[in-house]
Amino acid sequence: MNECYSDFRGLSASQLIAMTLRDNDAASILSRFPNLRAIEEASVEDMETAGLSHEQAATLKAAIELGRRCLTERRSKVYVQSARDIYDLLGHEMGRLDREQIRVVMLDTRNGVIDVEIVSIGTINSCIGHPREIFKSAIVKSAASIIIVHNHPSGDPSPSPEDFALTKRLIGVGKFLGIEVLDHVVIGDGCYSSIKDLMPQ
């Protein structure tokens, strides 16, 4: 098979199996099972009994498992719409830390969480956040936007003047890089605050 495809969603099940197994007789493979679900549930031994070689059966099962994991990841993806969502995601863990941490929540174009990364660990009452470190992973992972999160071990989530200054600086850097800073959430003991909501418009 030498065809070049750019949209695999338009291919039939027979074509997909043929490409996976490098076997042009995929239609006959399909005919040995009542439906795709039966192929998914079949073991390697079942597939061998149906006439596939061990290599073909193992390859097909690996492809099915990869698809299953992609589907599971998509279904379990976390989407962020508010500071409350960030608190639900990180509040329980970060609210118990005895030192300040700055983390970056990287989001895709639909505000789905790509990754969360610790970028700085400080003392009980301060933590230095440098734009270079904060945006580094966001650039590498092609994040459309980010949310900054840090904790106050004192339990009081009220932002300090330094927190406001850092947020303002990061918003400016984000505009230059094309990565929007959606919010800066401060986590306390069982509570949180959104610097975005507190900043003058």
MODELLER restraints for C-alpha pairs under 7 A, 6 or more apart:
rsr = mdl.restraints
at = mdl.atoms
rsr.add(forms.Gaussian(group=physical.xy_distance, feature=features.Distance(at['CA:14:A'], at['CA:26:A']), mean=5.41, stdev=0.5))
rsr.add(forms.Gaussian(group=physical.xy_distance, feature=features.Distance(at['CA:14:A'], at['CA:27:A']), mean=5.53, stdev=0.5))
rsr.add(forms.Gaussian(group=physical.xy_distance, feature=features.Distance(at['CA:14:A'], at['CA:30:A']), mean=6.94, stdev=0.5))
rsr.add(forms.Gaussian(group=physical.xy_distance, feature=features.Distance(at['CA:17:A'], at['CA:26:A']), mean=5.95, stdev=0.5))
rsr.add(forms.Gaussian(group=physical.xy_distance, feature=features.Distance(at['CA:18:A'], at['CA:24:A']), mean=5.36, stdev=0.5))
rsr.add(forms.Gaussian(group=physical.xy_distance, feature=features.Distance(at['CA:18:A'], at['CA:25:A']), mean=6.96, stdev=0.5))
rsr.add(forms.Gaussian(group=physical.xy_distance, feature=features.Distance(at['CA:18:A'], at['CA:26:A']), mean=5.02, stdev=0.5))
rsr.add(forms.Gaussian(group=physical.xy_distance, feature=features.Distance(at['CA:20:A'], at['CA:60:A']), mean=6.90, stdev=0.5))
rsr.add(forms.Gaussian(group=physical.xy_distance, feature=features.Distance(at['CA:21:A'], at['CA:56:A']), mean=5.88, stdev=0.5))
rsr.add(forms.Gaussian(group=physical.xy_distance, feature=features.Distance(at['CA:21:A'], at['CA:59:A']), mean=6.93, stdev=0.5))
rsr.add(forms.Gaussian(group=physical.xy_distance, feature=features.Distance(at['CA:32:A'], at['CA:50:A']), mean=6.29, stdev=0.5))
rsr.add(forms.Gaussian(group=physical.xy_distance, feature=features.Distance(at['CA:33:A'], at['CA:39:A']), mean=6.46, stdev=0.5))
rsr.add(forms.Gaussian(group=physical.xy_distance, feature=features.Distance(at['CA:40:A'], at['CA:64:A']), mean=6.52, stdev=0.5))
rsr.add(forms.Gaussian(group=physical.xy_distance, feature=features.Distance(at['CA:44:A'], at['CA:57:A']), mean=5.32, stdev=0.5))
rsr.add(forms.Gaussian(group=physical.xy_distance, feature=features.Distance(at['CA:44:A'], at['CA:58:A']), mean=6.15, stdev=0.5))
rsr.add(forms.Gaussian(group=physical.xy_distance, feature=features.Distance(at['CA:47:A'], at['CA:57:A']), mean=5.72, stdev=0.5))
rsr.add(forms.Gaussian(group=physical.xy_distance, feature=features.Distance(at['CA:48:A'], at['CA:54:A']), mean=6.12, stdev=0.5))
rsr.add(forms.Gaussian(group=physical.xy_distance, feature=features.Distance(at['CA:48:A'], at['CA:57:A']), mean=6.54, stdev=0.5))
rsr.add(forms.Gaussian(group=physical.xy_distance, feature=features.Distance(at['CA:77:A'], at['CA:112:A']), mean=6.59, stdev=0.5))
rsr.add(forms.Gaussian(group=physical.xy_distance, feature=features.Distance(at['CA:77:A'], at['CA:113:A']), mean=6.81, stdev=0.5))
rsr.add(forms.Gaussian(group=physical.xy_distance, feature=features.Distance(at['CA:78:A'], at['CA:112:A']), mean=5.68, stdev=0.5))
rsr.add(forms.Gaussian(group=physical.xy_distance, feature=features.Distance(at['CA:78:A'], at['CA:113:A']), mean=5.60, stdev=0.5))
rsr.add(forms.Gaussian(group=physical.xy_distance, feature=features.Distance(at['CA:79:A'], at['CA:111:A']), mean=5.54, stdev=0.5))
rsr.add(forms.Gaussian(group=physical.xy_distance, feature=features.Distance(at['CA:79:A'], at['CA:112:A']), mean=4.22, stdev=0.5))
rsr.add(forms.Gaussian(group=physical.xy_distance, feature=features.Distance(at['CA:79:A'], at['CA:113:A']), mean=5.97, stdev=0.5))
rsr.add(forms.Gaussian(group=physical.xy_distance, feature=features.Distance(at['CA:80:A'], at['CA:86:A']), mean=6.79, stdev=0.5))
rsr.add(forms.Gaussian(group=physical.xy_distance, feature=features.Distance(at['CA:80:A'], at['CA:111:A']), mean=5.55, stdev=0.5))
rsr.add(forms.Gaussian(group=physical.xy_distance, feature=features.Distance(at['CA:80:A'], at['CA:112:A']), mean=6.32, stdev=0.5))
rsr.add(forms.Gaussian(group=physical.xy_distance, feature=features.Distance(at['CA:83:A'], at['CA:185:A']), mean=6.40, stdev=0.5))
rsr.add(forms.Gaussian(group=physical.xy_distance, feature=features.Distance(at['CA:83:A'], at['CA:194:A']), mean=6.11, stdev=0.5))
rsr.add(forms.Gaussian(group=physical.xy_distance, feature=features.Distance(at['CA:87:A'], at['CA:192:A']), mean=6.86, stdev=0.5))
rsr.add(forms.Gaussian(group=physical.xy_distance, feature=features.Distance(at['CA:91:A'], at['CA:187:A']), mean=6.21, stdev=0.5))
rsr.add(forms.Gaussian(group=physical.xy_distance, feature=features.Distance(at['CA:94:A'], at['CA:151:A']), mean=6.12, stdev=0.5))
rsr.add(forms.Gaussian(group=physical.xy_distance, feature=features.Distance(at['CA:94:A'], at['CA:187:A']), mean=6.93, stdev=0.5))
rsr.add(forms.Gaussian(group=physical.xy_distance, feature=features.Distance(at['CA:95:A'], at['CA:151:A']), mean=6.46, stdev=0.5))
rsr.add(forms.Gaussian(group=physical.xy_distance, feature=features.Distance(at['CA:95:A'], at['CA:187:A']), mean=6.00, stdev=0.5))
rsr.add(forms.Gaussian(group=physical.xy_distance, feature=features.Distance(at['CA:95:A'], at['CA:188:A']), mean=5.35, stdev=0.5))
rsr.add(forms.Gaussian(group=physical.xy_distance, feature=features.Distance(at['CA:95:A'], at['CA:189:A']), mean=5.11, stdev=0.5))
rsr.add(forms.Gaussian(group=physical.xy_distance, feature=features.Distance(at['CA:95:A'], at['CA:190:A']), mean=6.71, stdev=0.5))
rsr.add(forms.Gaussian(group=physical.xy_distance, feature=features.Distance(at['CA:97:A'], at['CA:153:A']), mean=6.25, stdev=0.5))
rsr.add(forms.Gaussian(group=physical.xy_distance, feature=features.Distance(at['CA:98:A'], at['CA:124:A']), mean=6.15, stdev=0.5))
rsr.add(forms.Gaussian(group=physical.xy_distance, feature=features.Distance(at['CA:98:A'], at['CA:153:A']), mean=5.40, stdev=0.5))
rsr.add(forms.Gaussian(group=physical.xy_distance, feature=features.Distance(at['CA:99:A'], at['CA:122:A']), mean=6.02, stdev=0.5))
rsr.add(forms.Gaussian(group=physical.xy_distance, feature=features.Distance(at['CA:99:A'], at['CA:123:A']), mean=4.95, stdev=0.5))
rsr.add(forms.Gaussian(group=physical.xy_distance, feature=features.Distance(at['CA:99:A'], at['CA:124:A']), mean=4.35, stdev=0.5))
rsr.add(forms.Gaussian(group=physical.xy_distance, feature=features.Distance(at['CA:99:A'], at['CA:153:A']), mean=6.06, stdev=0.5))
rsr.add(forms.Gaussian(group=physical.xy_distance, feature=features.Distance(at['CA:100:A'], at['CA:121:A']), mean=5.96, stdev=0.5))
rsr.add(forms.Gaussian(group=physical.xy_distance, feature=features.Distance(at['CA:100:A'], at['CA:122:A']), mean=5.14, stdev=0.5))
rsr.add(forms.Gaussian(group=physical.xy_distance, feature=features.Distance(at['CA:100:A'], at['CA:123:A']), mean=5.75, stdev=0.5))
rsr.add(forms.Gaussian(group=physical.xy_distance, feature=features.Distance(at['CA:100:A'], at['CA:124:A']), mean=5.78, stdev=0.5))
rsr.add(forms.Gaussian(group=physical.xy_distance, feature=features.Distance(at['CA:100:A'], at['CA:125:A']), mean=6.47, stdev=0.5))
rsr.add(forms.Gaussian(group=physical.xy_distance, feature=features.Distance(at['CA:100:A'], at['CA:126:A']), mean=6.14, stdev=0.5))
rsr.add(forms.Gaussian(group=physical.xy_distance, feature=features.Distance(at['CA:100:A'], at['CA:127:A']), mean=5.76, stdev=0.5))
rsr.add(forms.Gaussian(group=physical.xy_distance, feature=features.Distance(at['CA:100:A'], at['CA:150:A']), mean=6.68, stdev=0.5))
rsr.add(forms.Gaussian(group=physical.xy_distance, feature=features.Distance(at['CA:100:A'], at['CA:151:A']), mean=5.46, stdev=0.5))
rsr.add(forms.Gaussian(group=physical.xy_distance, feature=features.Distance(at['CA:100:A'], at['CA:152:A']), mean=6.01, stdev=0.5))
rsr.add(forms.Gaussian(group=physical.xy_distance, feature=features.Distance(at['CA:100:A'], at['CA:153:A']), mean=6.42, stdev=0.5))
rsr.add(forms.Gaussian(group=physical.xy_distance, feature=features.Distance(at['CA:101:A'], at['CA:120:A']), mean=5.65, stdev=0.5))
rsr.add(forms.Gaussian(group=physical.xy_distance, feature=features.Distance(at['CA:101:A'], at['CA:121:A']), mean=4.51, stdev=0.5))
rsr.add(forms.Gaussian(group=physical.xy_distance, feature=features.Distance(at['CA:101:A'], at['CA:122:A']), mean=6.11, stdev=0.5))
rsr.add(forms.Gaussian(group=physical.xy_distance, feature=features.Distance(at['CA:101:A'], at['CA:127:A']), mean=6.49, stdev=0.5))
rsr.add(forms.Gaussian(group=physical.xy_distance, feature=features.Distance(at['CA:101:A'], at['CA:150:A']), mean=5.36, stdev=0.5))
rsr.add(forms.Gaussian(group=physical.xy_distance, feature=features.Distance(at['CA:101:A'], at['CA:151:A']), mean=6.07, stdev=0.5))
rsr.add(forms.Gaussian(group=physical.xy_distance, feature=features.Distance(at['CA:102:A'], at['CA:118:A']), mean=6.00, stdev=0.5))
rsr.add(forms.Gaussian(group=physical.xy_distance, feature=features.Distance(at['CA:102:A'], at['CA:119:A']), mean=5.75, stdev=0.5))
rsr.add(forms.Gaussian(group=physical.xy_distance, feature=features.Distance(at['CA:102:A'], at['CA:120:A']), mean=5.14, stdev=0.5))
rsr.add(forms.Gaussian(group=physical.xy_distance, feature=features.Distance(at['CA:102:A'], at['CA:121:A']), mean=6.56, stdev=0.5))
rsr.add(forms.Gaussian(group=physical.xy_distance, feature=features.Distance(at['CA:102:A'], at['CA:129:A']), mean=6.92, stdev=0.5))
rsr.add(forms.Gaussian(group=physical.xy_distance, feature=features.Distance(at['CA:102:A'], at['CA:149:A']), mean=5.72, stdev=0.5))
rsr.add(forms.Gaussian(group=physical.xy_distance, feature=features.Distance(at['CA:102:A'], at['CA:150:A']), mean=4.45, stdev=0.5))
rsr.add(forms.Gaussian(group=physical.xy_distance, feature=features.Distance(at['CA:103:A'], at['CA:116:A']), mean=6.70, stdev=0.5))
rsr.add(forms.Gaussian(group=physical.xy_distance, feature=features.Distance(at['CA:103:A'], at['CA:117:A']), mean=5.38, stdev=0.5))
rsr.add(forms.Gaussian(group=physical.xy_distance, feature=features.Distance(at['CA:103:A'], at['CA:118:A']), mean=4.31, stdev=0.5))
rsr.add(forms.Gaussian(group=physical.xy_distance, feature=features.Distance(at['CA:103:A'], at['CA:119:A']), mean=5.57, stdev=0.5))
rsr.add(forms.Gaussian(group=physical.xy_distance, feature=features.Distance(at['CA:103:A'], at['CA:148:A']), mean=6.05, stdev=0.5))
rsr.add(forms.Gaussian(group=physical.xy_distance, feature=features.Distance(at['CA:103:A'], at['CA:149:A']), mean=5.14, stdev=0.5))
rsr.add(forms.Gaussian(group=physical.xy_distance, feature=features.Distance(at['CA:103:A'], at['CA:150:A']), mean=6.16, stdev=0.5))
rsr.add(forms.Gaussian(group=physical.xy_distance, feature=features.Distance(at['CA:104:A'], at['CA:116:A']), mean=5.60, stdev=0.5))
rsr.add(forms.Gaussian(group=physical.xy_distance, feature=features.Distance(at['CA:104:A'], at['CA:117:A']), mean=5.34, stdev=0.5))
rsr.add(forms.Gaussian(group=physical.xy_distance, feature=features.Distance(at['CA:104:A'], at['CA:118:A']), mean=6.53, stdev=0.5))
rsr.add(forms.Gaussian(group=physical.xy_distance, feature=features.Distance(at['CA:104:A'], at['CA:119:A']), mean=6.99, stdev=0.5))
rsr.add(forms.Gaussian(group=physical.xy_distance, feature=features.Distance(at['CA:104:A'], at['CA:134:A']), mean=6.59, stdev=0.5))
rsr.add(forms.Gaussian(group=physical.xy_distance, feature=features.Distance(at['CA:104:A'], at['CA:146:A']), mean=6.53, stdev=0.5))
rsr.add(forms.Gaussian(group=physical.xy_distance, feature=features.Distance(at['CA:104:A'], at['CA:147:A']), mean=5.90, stdev=0.5))
rsr.add(forms.Gaussian(group=physical.xy_distance, feature=features.Distance(at['CA:104:A'], at['CA:148:A']), mean=4.89, stdev=0.5))
rsr.add(forms.Gaussian(group=physical.xy_distance, feature=features.Distance(at['CA:104:A'], at['CA:149:A']), mean=6.18, stdev=0.5))
rsr.add(forms.Gaussian(group=physical.xy_distance, feature=features.Distance(at['CA:105:A'], at['CA:113:A']), mean=6.81, stdev=0.5))
rsr.add(forms.Gaussian(group=physical.xy_distance, feature=features.Distance(at['CA:105:A'], at['CA:115:A']), mean=6.11, stdev=0.5))
rsr.add(forms.Gaussian(group=physical.xy_distance, feature=features.Distance(at['CA:105:A'], at['CA:116:A']), mean=4.53, stdev=0.5))
rsr.add(forms.Gaussian(group=physical.xy_distance, feature=features.Distance(at['CA:105:A'], at['CA:117:A']), mean=6.73, stdev=0.5))
rsr.add(forms.Gaussian(group=physical.xy_distance, feature=features.Distance(at['CA:105:A'], at['CA:146:A']), mean=5.49, stdev=0.5))
rsr.add(forms.Gaussian(group=physical.xy_distance, feature=features.Distance(at['CA:105:A'], at['CA:147:A']), mean=5.10, stdev=0.5))
rsr.add(forms.Gaussian(group=physical.xy_distance, feature=features.Distance(at['CA:105:A'], at['CA:148:A']), mean=6.39, stdev=0.5))
rsr.add(forms.Gaussian(group=physical.xy_distance, feature=features.Distance(at['CA:106:A'], at['CA:113:A']), mean=5.87, stdev=0.5))
rsr.add(forms.Gaussian(group=physical.xy_distance, feature=features.Distance(at['CA:106:A'], at['CA:114:A']), mean=5.40, stdev=0.5))
rsr.add(forms.Gaussian(group=physical.xy_distance, feature=features.Distance(at['CA:106:A'], at['CA:115:A']), mean=5.38, stdev=0.5))
rsr.add(forms.Gaussian(group=physical.xy_distance, feature=features.Distance(at['CA:106:A'], at['CA:116:A']), mean=6.18, stdev=0.5))
rsr.add(forms.Gaussian(group=physical.xy_distance, feature=features.Distance(at['CA:106:A'], at['CA:138:A']), mean=6.06, stdev=0.5))
rsr.add(forms.Gaussian(group=physical.xy_distance, feature=features.Distance(at['CA:106:A'], at['CA:143:A']), mean=5.60, stdev=0.5))
rsr.add(forms.Gaussian(group=physical.xy_distance, feature=features.Distance(at['CA:106:A'], at['CA:145:A']), mean=6.27, stdev=0.5))
rsr.add(forms.Gaussian(group=physical.xy_distance, feature=features.Distance(at['CA:106:A'], at['CA:146:A']), mean=4.66, stdev=0.5))
rsr.add(forms.Gaussian(group=physical.xy_distance, feature=features.Distance(at['CA:106:A'], at['CA:147:A']), mean=6.76, stdev=0.5))
rsr.add(forms.Gaussian(group=physical.xy_distance, feature=features.Distance(at['CA:107:A'], at['CA:113:A']), mean=4.62, stdev=0.5))
rsr.add(forms.Gaussian(group=physical.xy_distance, feature=features.Distance(at['CA:107:A'], at['CA:114:A']), mean=5.29, stdev=0.5))
rsr.add(forms.Gaussian(group=physical.xy_distance, feature=features.Distance(at['CA:107:A'], at['CA:143:A']), mean=5.41, stdev=0.5))
rsr.add(forms.Gaussian(group=physical.xy_distance, feature=features.Distance(at['CA:107:A'], at['CA:144:A']), mean=5.97, stdev=0.5))
rsr.add(forms.Gaussian(group=physical.xy_distance, feature=features.Distance(at['CA:107:A'], at['CA:145:A']), mean=5.32, stdev=0.5))
rsr.add(forms.Gaussian(group=physical.xy_distance, feature=features.Distance(at['CA:107:A'], at['CA:146:A']), mean=5.74, stdev=0.5))
rsr.add(forms.Gaussian(group=physical.xy_distance, feature=features.Distance(at['CA:108:A'], at['CA:114:A']), mean=6.38, stdev=0.5))
rsr.add(forms.Gaussian(group=physical.xy_distance, feature=features.Distance(at['CA:108:A'], at['CA:143:A']), mean=5.39, stdev=0.5))
rsr.add(forms.Gaussian(group=physical.xy_distance, feature=features.Distance(at['CA:108:A'], at['CA:144:A']), mean=5.07, stdev=0.5))
rsr.add(forms.Gaussian(group=physical.xy_distance, feature=features.Distance(at['CA:108:A'], at['CA:145:A']), mean=6.70, stdev=0.5))
rsr.add(forms.Gaussian(group=physical.xy_distance, feature=features.Distance(at['CA:109:A'], at['CA:144:A']), mean=5.43, stdev=0.5))
rsr.add(forms.Gaussian(group=physical.xy_distance, feature=features.Distance(at['CA:119:A'], at['CA:133:A']), mean=6.21, stdev=0.5))
rsr.add(forms.Gaussian(group=physical.xy_distance, feature=features.Distance(at['CA:119:A'], at['CA:134:A']), mean=6.16, stdev=0.5))
rsr.add(forms.Gaussian(group=physical.xy_distance, feature=features.Distance(at['CA:120:A'], at['CA:127:A']), mean=6.78, stdev=0.5))
rsr.add(forms.Gaussian(group=physical.xy_distance, feature=features.Distance(at['CA:120:A'], at['CA:128:A']), mean=6.72, stdev=0.5))
rsr.add(forms.Gaussian(group=physical.xy_distance, feature=features.Distance(at['CA:120:A'], at['CA:129:A']), mean=6.39, stdev=0.5))
rsr.add(forms.Gaussian(group=physical.xy_distance, feature=features.Distance(at['CA:121:A'], at['CA:127:A']), mean=6.20, stdev=0.5))
rsr.add(forms.Gaussian(group=physical.xy_distance, feature=features.Distance(at['CA:122:A'], at['CA:128:A']), mean=6.79, stdev=0.5))
rsr.add(forms.Gaussian(group=physical.xy_distance, feature=features.Distance(at['CA:124:A'], at['CA:153:A']), mean=6.10, stdev=0.5))
rsr.add(forms.Gaussian(group=physical.xy_distance, feature=features.Distance(at['CA:125:A'], at['CA:152:A']), mean=6.91, stdev=0.5))
rsr.add(forms.Gaussian(group=physical.xy_distance, feature=features.Distance(at['CA:131:A'], at['CA:170:A']), mean=6.34, stdev=0.5))
rsr.add(forms.Gaussian(group=physical.xy_distance, feature=features.Distance(at['CA:143:A'], at['CA:179:A']), mean=6.99, stdev=0.5))
rsr.add(forms.Gaussian(group=physical.xy_distance, feature=features.Distance(at['CA:144:A'], at['CA:179:A']), mean=5.42, stdev=0.5))
rsr.add(forms.Gaussian(group=physical.xy_distance, feature=features.Distance(at['CA:144:A'], at['CA:180:A']), mean=6.84, stdev=0.5))
rsr.add(forms.Gaussian(group=physical.xy_distance, feature=features.Distance(at['CA:145:A'], at['CA:179:A']), mean=4.84, stdev=0.5))
rsr.add(forms.Gaussian(group=physical.xy_distance, feature=features.Distance(at['CA:145:A'], at['CA:180:A']), mean=4.53, stdev=0.5))
rsr.add(forms.Gaussian(group=physical.xy_distance, feature=features.Distance(at['CA:145:A'], at['CA:181:A']), mean=5.83, stdev=0.5))
rsr.add(forms.Gaussian(group=physical.xy_distance, feature=features.Distance(at['CA:145:A'], at['CA:182:A']), mean=6.68, stdev=0.5))
rsr.add(forms.Gaussian(group=physical.xy_distance, feature=features.Distance(at['CA:146:A'], at['CA:180:A']), mean=6.33, stdev=0.5))
rsr.add(forms.Gaussian(group=physical.xy_distance, feature=features.Distance(at['CA:146:A'], at['CA:181:A']), mean=5.11, stdev=0.5))
rsr.add(forms.Gaussian(group=physical.xy_distance, feature=features.Distance(at['CA:146:A'], at['CA:182:A']), mean=6.12, stdev=0.5))
rsr.add(forms.Gaussian(group=physical.xy_distance, feature=features.Distance(at['CA:147:A'], at['CA:181:A']), mean=5.79, stdev=0.5))
rsr.add(forms.Gaussian(group=physical.xy_distance, feature=features.Distance(at['CA:147:A'], at['CA:182:A']), mean=5.49, stdev=0.5))
rsr.add(forms.Gaussian(group=physical.xy_distance, feature=features.Distance(at['CA:147:A'], at['CA:183:A']), mean=5.05, stdev=0.5))
rsr.add(forms.Gaussian(group=physical.xy_distance, feature=features.Distance(at['CA:147:A'], at['CA:184:A']), mean=5.75, stdev=0.5))
rsr.add(forms.Gaussian(group=physical.xy_distance, feature=features.Distance(at['CA:148:A'], at['CA:183:A']), mean=6.33, stdev=0.5))
rsr.add(forms.Gaussian(group=physical.xy_distance, feature=features.Distance(at['CA:148:A'], at['CA:184:A']), mean=4.49, stdev=0.5))
rsr.add(forms.Gaussian(group=physical.xy_distance, feature=features.Distance(at['CA:148:A'], at['CA:185:A']), mean=6.23, stdev=0.5))
rsr.add(forms.Gaussian(group=physical.xy_distance, feature=features.Distance(at['CA:149:A'], at['CA:184:A']), mean=5.63, stdev=0.5))
rsr.add(forms.Gaussian(group=physical.xy_distance, feature=features.Distance(at['CA:149:A'], at['CA:185:A']), mean=4.80, stdev=0.5))
rsr.add(forms.Gaussian(group=physical.xy_distance, feature=features.Distance(at['CA:149:A'], at['CA:186:A']), mean=5.91, stdev=0.5))
rsr.add(forms.Gaussian(group=physical.xy_distance, feature=features.Distance(at['CA:150:A'], at['CA:185:A']), mean=6.56, stdev=0.5))
rsr.add(forms.Gaussian(group=physical.xy_distance, feature=features.Distance(at['CA:150:A'], at['CA:186:A']), mean=5.18, stdev=0.5))
rsr.add(forms.Gaussian(group=physical.xy_distance, feature=features.Distance(at['CA:150:A'], at['CA:187:A']), mean=6.20, stdev=0.5))
rsr.add(forms.Gaussian(group=physical.xy_distance, feature=features.Distance(at['CA:151:A'], at['CA:186:A']), mean=5.41, stdev=0.5))
rsr.add(forms.Gaussian(group=physical.xy_distance, feature=features.Distance(at['CA:151:A'], at['CA:187:A']), mean=4.48, stdev=0.5))
rsr.add(forms.Gaussian(group=physical.xy_distance, feature=features.Distance(at['CA:151:A'], at['CA:188:A']), mean=5.96, stdev=0.5))
rsr.add(forms.Gaussian(group=physical.xy_distance, feature=features.Distance(at['CA:152:A'], at['CA:187:A']), mean=6.19, stdev=0.5))
rsr.add(forms.Gaussian(group=physical.xy_distance, feature=features.Distance(at['CA:152:A'], at['CA:188:A']), mean=5.37, stdev=0.5))
rsr.add(forms.Gaussian(group=physical.xy_distance, feature=features.Distance(at['CA:153:A'], at['CA:188:A']), mean=6.73, stdev=0.5))
rsr.add(forms.Gaussian(group=physical.xy_distance, feature=features.Distance(at['CA:155:A'], at['CA:188:A']), mean=4.18, stdev=0.5))
rsr.add(forms.Gaussian(group=physical.xy_distance, feature=features.Distance(at['CA:155:A'], at['CA:189:A']), mean=4.25, stdev=0.5))
rsr.add(forms.Gaussian(group=physical.xy_distance, feature=features.Distance(at['CA:156:A'], at['CA:188:A']), mean=5.11, stdev=0.5))
rsr.add(forms.Gaussian(group=physical.xy_distance, feature=features.Distance(at['CA:156:A'], at['CA:189:A']), mean=6.80, stdev=0.5))
rsr.add(forms.Gaussian(group=physical.xy_distance, feature=features.Distance(at['CA:157:A'], at['CA:186:A']), mean=5.38, stdev=0.5))
rsr.add(forms.Gaussian(group=physical.xy_distance, feature=features.Distance(at['CA:157:A'], at['CA:187:A']), mean=5.40, stdev=0.5))
rsr.add(forms.Gaussian(group=physical.xy_distance, feature=features.Distance(at['CA:157:A'], at['CA:188:A']), mean=4.52, stdev=0.5))
rsr.add(forms.Gaussian(group=physical.xy_distance, feature=features.Distance(at['CA:157:A'], at['CA:191:A']), mean=6.81, stdev=0.5))
rsr.add(forms.Gaussian(group=physical.xy_distance, feature=features.Distance(at['CA:157:A'], at['CA:192:A']), mean=5.34, stdev=0.5))
rsr.add(forms.Gaussian(group=physical.xy_distance, feature=features.Distance(at['CA:157:A'], at['CA:193:A']), mean=5.76, stdev=0.5))
rsr.add(forms.Gaussian(group=physical.xy_distance, feature=features.Distance(at['CA:158:A'], at['CA:193:A']), mean=6.53, stdev=0.5))
rsr.add(forms.Gaussian(group=physical.xy_distance, feature=features.Distance(at['CA:159:A'], at['CA:186:A']), mean=6.79, stdev=0.5))
rsr.add(forms.Gaussian(group=physical.xy_distance, feature=features.Distance(at['CA:159:A'], at['CA:195:A']), mean=6.93, stdev=0.5))
rsr.add(forms.Gaussian(group=physical.xy_distance, feature=features.Distance(at['CA:164:A'], at['CA:195:A']), mean=6.98, stdev=0.5))
rsr.add(forms.Gaussian(group=physical.xy_distance, feature=features.Distance(at['CA:167:A'], at['CA:184:A']), mean=6.56, stdev=0.5))
rsr.add(forms.Gaussian(group=physical.xy_distance, feature=features.Distance(at['CA:171:A'], at['CA:180:A']), mean=6.94, stdev=0.5))
rsr.add(forms.Gaussian(group=physical.xy_distance, feature=features.Distance(at['CA:171:A'], at['CA:181:A']), mean=5.44, stdev=0.5))
rsr.add(forms.Gaussian(group=physical.xy_distance, feature=features.Distance(at['CA:174:A'], at['CA:180:A']), mean=5.22, stdev=0.5))
rsr.add(forms.Gaussian(group=physical.xy_distance, feature=features.Distance(at['CA:174:A'], at['CA:181:A']), mean=6.07, stdev=0.5))
rsr.add(forms.Gaussian(group=physical.xy_distance, feature=features.Distance(at['CA:183:A'], at['CA:194:A']), mean=6.76, stdev=0.5))
rsr.add(forms.Gaussian(group=physical.xy_distance, feature=features.Distance(at['CA:183:A'], at['CA:195:A']), mean=6.56, stdev=0.5))
rsr.add(forms.Gaussian(group=physical.xy_distance, feature=features.Distance(at['CA:183:A'], at['CA:196:A']), mean=5.22, stdev=0.5))
rsr.add(forms.Gaussian(group=physical.xy_distance, feature=features.Distance(at['CA:184:A'], at['CA:194:A']), mean=6.08, stdev=0.5))
rsr.add(forms.Gaussian(group=physical.xy_distance, feature=features.Distance(at['CA:184:A'], at['CA:195:A']), mean=5.38, stdev=0.5))
rsr.add(forms.Gaussian(group=physical.xy_distance, feature=features.Distance(at['CA:184:A'], at['CA:196:A']), mean=6.44, stdev=0.5))
rsr.add(forms.Gaussian(group=physical.xy_distance, feature=features.Distance(at['CA:185:A'], at['CA:192:A']), mean=6.87, stdev=0.5))
rsr.add(forms.Gaussian(group=physical.xy_distance, feature=features.Distance(at['CA:185:A'], at['CA:193:A']), mean=5.79, stdev=0.5))
rsr.add(forms.Gaussian(group=physical.xy_distance, feature=features.Distance(at['CA:185:A'], at['CA:194:A']), mean=4.74, stdev=0.5))
rsr.add(forms.Gaussian(group=physical.xy_distance, feature=features.Distance(at['CA:185:A'], at['CA:195:A']), mean=6.15, stdev=0.5))
rsr.add(forms.Gaussian(group=physical.xy_distance, feature=features.Distance(at['CA:186:A'], at['CA:192:A']), mean=5.48, stdev=0.5))
rsr.add(forms.Gaussian(group=physical.xy_distance, feature=features.Distance(at['CA:186:A'], at['CA:193:A']), mean=5.27, stdev=0.5))
rsr.add(forms.Gaussian(group=physical.xy_distance, feature=features.Distance(at['CA:186:A'], at['CA:194:A']), mean=6.50, stdev=0.5))
rsr.add(forms.Gaussian(group=physical.xy_distance, feature=features.Distance(at['CA:187:A'], at['CA:193:A']), mean=6.69, stdev=0.5))
